[in-house]
Amino acid sequence: MSARTFFASLAFLVCLSIANGQTPAPIVVQAAGPASPTGAAAVNKSATENAGSVAAVTKLLREMKAVNEETLKKQAAALQRLEELEKAAEQIKVYTKRG
């Protein structure tokens, strides 16, 4: 009987120490932003920001297009080199079978 009591109390203490060892997950609260303007000022501000963002997006897309065109040119050149290597390898196979 005393062995059961000992092991039960030991299990209880282990569970208790595990429960105390855990820390709760941190809670993240976002800071409040500045108050948004109202009325005509808000409309003018949003229209100006929208026009600026459209111009920025257009510029970004043009830059991305230029980078993509460069990448395509490099890939085309690499593909051409690979095709030349493949032709050379085929010729070597033909010559080795003859000899």
C-alpha positions as CSV (number, residue, x, y, z in Angstrom):
1,M,0.0,0.0,0.0
2,S,2.8,2.4,0.8
3,A,4.4,1.7,-2.6
4,R,1.2,2.7,-4.4
5,T,1.0,5.9,-2.4
6,F,4.6,6.7,-3.1
7,F,4.2,6.2,-6.8
8,A,0.9,8.1,-6.9
9,S,2.4,11.0,-5.1
10,L,5.5,10.9,-7.3
11,A,3.3,10.9,-10.5
12,F,1.4,13.8,-9.0
13,L,4.5,15.8,-8.4
14,V,5.8,15.1,-11.9
15,C,2.6,16.3,-13.4
16,L,2.6,19.4,-11.2
17,S,6.2,20.3,-12.1
18,I,5.4,19.9,-15.8
19,A,2.3,22.1,-15.5
20,N,4.3,24.9,-13.8
21,G,7.1,24.7,-16.3
22,Q,4.9,25.6,-19.3
23,T,4.7,29.2,-20.2
24,P,1.6,30.6,-22.1
25,A,2.0,31.8,-25.6
26,P,2.8,35.5,-25.9
27,I,-0.1,37.7,-27.0
28,V,0.7,40.2,-29.7
29,V,-1.4,43.3,-29.9
30,Q,-1.0,45.7,-32.9
31,A,-0.6,49.3,-32.1
32,A,-3.4,51.7,-33.1
33,G,-2.6,53.7,-36.2
34,P,-3.1,57.4,-36.6
35,A,-6.7,58.7,-37.0
36,S,-7.7,58.9,-40.7
37,P,-8.8,62.2,-42.0
38,T,-12.4,62.7,-43.0
39,G,-14.3,64.6,-45.6
40,A,-12.9,66.2,-48.8
41,A,-9.3,66.1,-47.4
42,A,-9.5,62.3,-47.2
43,V,-10.9,62.0,-50.7
44,N,-8.1,64.2,-52.1
45,K,-5.4,62.4,-50.2
46,S,-6.6,58.9,-51.3
47,A,-6.8,60.0,-54.9
48,T,-3.3,61.4,-54.8
49,E,-2.0,58.2,-53.1
50,N,-3.9,56.0,-55.6
51,A,-2.3,57.9,-58.6
52,G,1.1,57.6,-57.0
53,S,0.7,53.9,-56.3
54,V,-0.5,53.3,-59.9
55,A,2.6,55.0,-61.2
56,A,4.8,53.1,-58.9
57,V,3.2,49.8,-59.8
58,T,3.5,50.6,-63.5
59,K,7.2,51.4,-63.1
60,L,7.8,48.2,-61.1
61,L,6.1,46.1,-63.8
62,R,8.2,47.7,-66.5
63,E,11.4,46.9,-64.5
64,M,10.2,43.3,-64.0
65,K,9.4,43.0,-67.7
66,A,13.0,44.1,-68.6
67,V,14.5,41.7,-66.1
68,N,12.3,38.9,-67.5
69,E,13.4,39.7,-71.1
70,E,17.0,39.5,-70.0
71,T,16.4,36.1,-68.4
72,L,14.7,34.8,-71.5
73,K,17.6,35.9,-73.6
74,K,20.0,34.1,-71.3
75,Q,17.9,31.0,-71.3
76,A,17.6,31.0,-75.1
77,A,21.4,31.3,-75.4
78,A,21.9,28.4,-72.9
79,L,19.4,26.3,-74.8
80,Q,21.2,26.9,-78.1
81,R,24.5,25.9,-76.5
82,L,22.9,22.7,-75.2
83,E,21.5,21.9,-78.6
84,E,25.0,22.3,-80.1
85,L,26.4,20.1,-77.4
86,E,23.8,17.5,-78.1
87,K,24.6,17.5,-81.8
88,A,28.3,17.2,-81.0
89,A,27.6,14.2,-78.7
90,E,25.5,12.5,-81.4
91,Q,28.3,13.0,-83.9
92,I,30.8,11.5,-81.4
93,K,28.5,8.5,-80.9
94,V,28.3,7.9,-84.7
95,Y,32.1,8.2,-85.0
96,T,32.8,5.8,-82.1
97,K,30.4,3.2,-83.6
98,R,32.2,3.3,-86.9
99,G,35.7,2.8,-85.4
